[in-house]
């Protein structure tokens, strides 16, 4: 059922909305459907975030957005759509989610030498699927490519650690990861805001 709804909505965007608004609305619909899908893992994550934020009061909701955006599995991919979907101010959600997602990256960069010892002791040679995906992206596209797709492909925390592990300069990692998180925060915010507006207008 969700697949048919997604296909129908996507067809409507291609013919009725010019870029970039059509793209933003399309991303919002895709993210909204992903967050509300029947997939148990996604439902568990988004439902947990939704309940935490919903039951908080006032400014505490934005503090939760900030904190939850720092969690590697959640990040801006889940937090931004949930916050906006609950009726929070989109600009405030974007700002708090951005800083919540980017500050741990700076922490990883500053504490890299200490984290490297911990990381090597924790992982095996084959690595996790996310680590293999991050290394493949690095080998194919370098730091810019890894940084730009990391919020949706591997997670920014892992991508930053991989980039540092393969010898990228700390400053370059900071610049590319910040730019990537900012870009995806804008896309998720605009997409969710306009996507929800489109869906409620149906």
ABEGO torsion letter per residue (X at the ends): XAAAAAAAAAAAAAAABBOAAAAAAAAAAAAAAAAABABAAAAAAAAAAAAAAAABBEAAAAAAAAAAAABAAAEAAAAAAAAAAAGBBAAAAAAAAAAAAAAAAAAAAAAAAAAAAAAAAABBAAEBAAAAAAAAAAAAAEAAAAAAAAAAAAEAAAAAAAAAAAGBBAAAAAAAAAAAAAAAAAAAAAAAAAAAAAAAAX
